[in-house]
């Protein structure tokens, strides 16, 4: 697979394309949002693991730089662990809305033939930015993620709540609690969704078992190009 970096109007991002990418063909699109402290490269390595030929992938870089110490720089969608303001979250949502438009245009993707996926804080942004766009995203994937106050999502929910949602969480996750993931699941189910919810014997990570369950789910919700 081959990657290319872009400086978008609001966010930097990379695309990952099949080696034999054909400009004349419309591919289904998978957008992947990294977690706090990582960058746009973090989830791009999942692309060949998921499917090397049947999708195109786009991975944006979160807007806020953070000094992680020891000379390490990471990025976040907003400050972590309850330090964010509603304005910072709204700004991240606005930047992602602009990125979605750019990515669909750049990759000639079709609304409804895309999935939004996120890990950790990026999974929280997946909920925030994906639930209100069922016409654009055929499904959502939240990995080791939750929304601290899931009732915040209520204004974003469409009248029809049939969007498939894959959720994976580790029982030993010390960064995003299992209780918060279960609370988000409970909210979604109470709102009428039927999330495909999984718990694993893992910490804050994406394990081989997660991928083994995710890949067939993705192929069903968003079939890869034959």
Helices and strands as residue ranges (DSSP letters): E 2-7, E 12-17, E 28-33, G 44-46, H 47-50, E 55-60, E 64-69, E 72-76, H 86-106, E 114-119, H 121-130, E 139-143, G 150-156, E 164-170, H 178-190, E 196-200, H 208-221
